[in-house]
Amino acid sequence: MPRKVLILEQPDAKSFLVLDWTRNFTWLSIQMDKKEIAKITNKDEMKEGKIFELPPFGMLSIKLIKQRLGSFSAIEVLLNDVPVRKSATDPIQILERNFVLIAFIGVVNLAAGITAYFSPVGYLQTLGFGWESAVLGGIYLGLGLLMRYAHSLIATYLLLALYAIDYLLIIYVLFYSGYTNMWGLIFRAYIFTYLADSVSAVKELNRQQSKAEYSDVLDI
């Protein structure tokens, strides 16, 4: 049975929130500091979502949602309309994970492109690697940094578009060369489902930042 342990923090309070659920999302138990505070017993109820008052932290929202282009289900945990840290929809966690993925792809493209350019062996060239791959790897790293640390929505969209175009070009090159690596193509498509969540994560972080700046203005 899956389990998720989350930490709720306030300046003067700290508690552990524990979620236990069945893999088909038909049952969910919510515990705080080892005491069960709520239980959801059917999937429809989880899809509709539940809101609980959780003193002294505020309002806790639990809901079953779709992630990664609708291909996977996840439990959204919000505290006062903000994703709880380390929960499935935590934007910081999503961007950290996706930056690692795109950085890995960028480094592989960079290394393979440089190697293919200077190597007399044509194997890497048959896989579509060349000096263009090295340039692409550098662009991936640059856009990934802007997505992760600047929370740039434009960079995120460009990154996804570039990845999709690169994927289609790889399919063309592989089939044109007669060398088909279906597992590699499936793996890259699988990674794209992760990267797609970056858009909502960046939007959420920008929303939180705008809300914080607005609150600061009101306090002046």
C-alpha positions in Angstrom: 0.0 0.0 0.0 1.5 3.4 -1.0 2.3 5.9 1.7 3.3 9.5 1.7 4.7 11.4 4.7 4.4 15.2 4.5 5.5 17.9 6.9 3.1 20.8 7.8 4.9 23.8 9.3 3.9 27.1 10.8 6.2 29.5 12.8 4.9 28.0 16.0 3.8 24.5 15.0 5.0 21.4 13.1 3.1 18.2 12.3 3.5 15.1 10.2 0.7 14.4 7.7 0.6 10.7 6.6 -1.4 9.5 3.6 -2.1 5.8 3.0 -4.1 4.7 0.0 -4.8 1.7 -2.2 -3.1 1.5 -5.7 -6.5 1.9 -7.4 -7.3 5.0 -5.3 -10.5 3.5 -3.9 -9.5 4.1 -0.3 -7.5 6.8 1.5 -6.6 7.3 5.1 -5.3 10.7 6.4 -3.4 10.8 9.6 -1.8 13.7 11.5 0.7 13.0 14.2 -0.3 9.3 14.2 -4.0 10.0 14.7 -6.4 9.4 11.9 -8.4 12.5 11.1 -10.3 11.5 7.9 -10.9 8.6 5.6 -12.2 8.5 2.0 -13.7 5.2 0.9 -14.4 5.5 -2.8 -12.7 6.8 -5.9 -15.5 9.1 -7.0 -15.3 10.9 -3.7 -11.5 11.3 -4.2 -12.1 12.7 -7.7 -14.5 15.3 -6.3 -12.1 16.2 -3.5 -12.4 16.8 0.2 -11.6 19.8 2.3 -10.8 19.6 6.0 -10.2 22.2 8.6 -6.8 21.5 10.2 -6.0 23.9 13.1 -3.6 25.6 13.4 -2.5 25.2 9.8 -5.7 26.1 7.9 -7.7 24.3 5.3 -6.4 21.1 3.9 -7.6 19.9 0.4 -7.2 16.4 -0.9 -8.1 15.5 -4.4 -7.4 12.8 -7.0 -6.1 14.4 -10.2 -4.4 13.5 -13.5 -0.8 14.4 -14.2 1.8 13.8 -17.0 -0.6 14.6 -19.9 -3.4 12.7 -18.2 -1.6 9.4 -18.3 -1.1 9.0 -14.5 -3.2 9.7 -11.4 -1.9 11.5 -8.3 -3.2 12.8 -5.0 -3.1 16.6 -4.8 -2.6 17.9 -1.3 -3.2 21.6 -0.8 -2.9 23.7 2.4 -4.7 27.0 2.1 -4.7 26.5 -1.8 -0.9 26.0 -1.9 0.6 22.6 -2.7 2.2 21.0 0.3 6.0 20.6 0.1 7.1 17.2 -1.3 3.5 16.4 -2.4 2.7 15.2 -5.9 1.9 18.7 -7.2 4.7 20.5 -5.3 6.0 22.8 -8.1 9.5 23.0 -6.6 9.8 19.2 -6.5 8.5 18.9 -10.1 11.0 21.5 -11.5 13.9 19.9 -9.5 13.1 16.5 -11.0 12.5 17.8 -14.5 15.7 19.9 -14.5 17.7 16.7 -13.6 16.0 14.9 -16.6 16.6 17.7 -19.1 20.2 18.3 -17.8 20.9 14.6 -18.3 19.5 14.7 -21.9 21.5 17.9 -22.5 24.8 16.4 -21.3 24.2 13.2 -23.3 23.5 15.3 -26.5 26.5 17.5 -25.8 28.9 14.6 -25.2 27.6 12.4 -28.0 27.6 15.3 -30.5 31.2 16.3 -29.7 32.3 12.6 -29.9 30.5 12.0 -33.1 32.0 15.2 -34.7 35.6 14.2 -33.8 35.3 10.4 -34.0 36.0 8.6 -37.3 33.5 5.9 -36.2 30.2 6.3 -37.9 28.0 4.5 -35.4 27.0 7.7 -33.5 26.2 9.4 -36.8 23.8 6.6 -37.8 22.0 7.4 -34.5 21.6 11.0 -35.6 24.4 12.6 -33.5 26.6 15.3 -34.8 27.7 18.9 -34.1 24.0 19.9 -34.1 23.5 17.5 -31.2 26.1 19.4 -29.2 24.4 22.7 -29.9 21.1 21.2 -29.0 22.5 19.9 -25.7 23.7 23.4 -24.8 20.3 24.9 -25.6 18.6 22.2 -23.4 20.8 23.1 -20.5 20.2 26.8 -20.9 16.5 26.5 -21.2 16.5 24.0 -18.3 18.3 26.5 -16.1 15.8 29.3 -17.0 12.9 27.0 -16.2 14.2 25.8 -12.9 15.7 28.9 -11.4 14.0 31.9 -13.3 10.6 30.1 -13.5 10.4 31.3 -17.1 7.2 30.1 -18.8 8.5 31.1 -22.2 11.6 29.0 -21.6 9.5 26.1 -20.5 7.3 26.2 -23.6 10.4 26.5 -25.8 12.0 23.5 -24.1 8.9 21.3 -24.6 8.6 22.4 -28.3 12.3 21.8 -28.9 12.1 18.4 -27.2 9.1 17.4 -29.4 10.8 18.6 -32.6 14.0 16.8 -31.6 12.0 13.6 -30.9 10.3 13.7 -34.3 13.7 14.3 -36.1 15.2 11.3 -34.2 12.3 9.1 -35.5 13.0 10.3 -39.0 16.7 9.8 -38.9 16.4 6.3 -37.3 13.9 5.0 -39.8 15.8 6.6 -42.7 19.0 4.9 -41.6 17.2 1.6 -41.1 18.2 1.4 -37.4 15.1 1.4 -35.1 15.5 1.6 -31.4 11.9 1.4 -30.2 12.8 1.2 -26.5 14.8 4.4 -26.8 11.9 6.2 -28.5 9.4 4.9 -25.9 11.8 6.1 -23.1 12.0 9.6 -24.6 8.3 9.8 -24.9 8.0 8.6 -21.3 10.3 11.5 -20.2 8.2 14.0 -22.1 5.1 13.1 -20.0 7.2 14.2 -17.0 8.5 17.4 -18.6 4.9 18.4 -19.6 4.1 19.0 -15.9 6.7 21.8 -15.8 4.2 24.2 -17.3 1.7 23.9 -14.4 4.6 24.0 -11.9 6.0 27.2 -13.3 2.6 28.8 -13.4 2.0 27.8 -9.8 5.3 29.3 -8.6 4.6 32.5 -10.5 1.1 32.7 -8.9 2.6 32.2 -5.5 5.2 34.9 -6.1 2.6 37.4 -7.4 0.4 36.7 -4.4 3.3 37.2 -2.0 4.3 40.5 -3.8 0.7 41.7 -3.6 0.5 40.9 0.1 3.8 42.9 0.6 2.3 45.9 -1.2 -0.8 45.8 1.1 1.4 45.6 4.2 3.2 48.8 3.2 
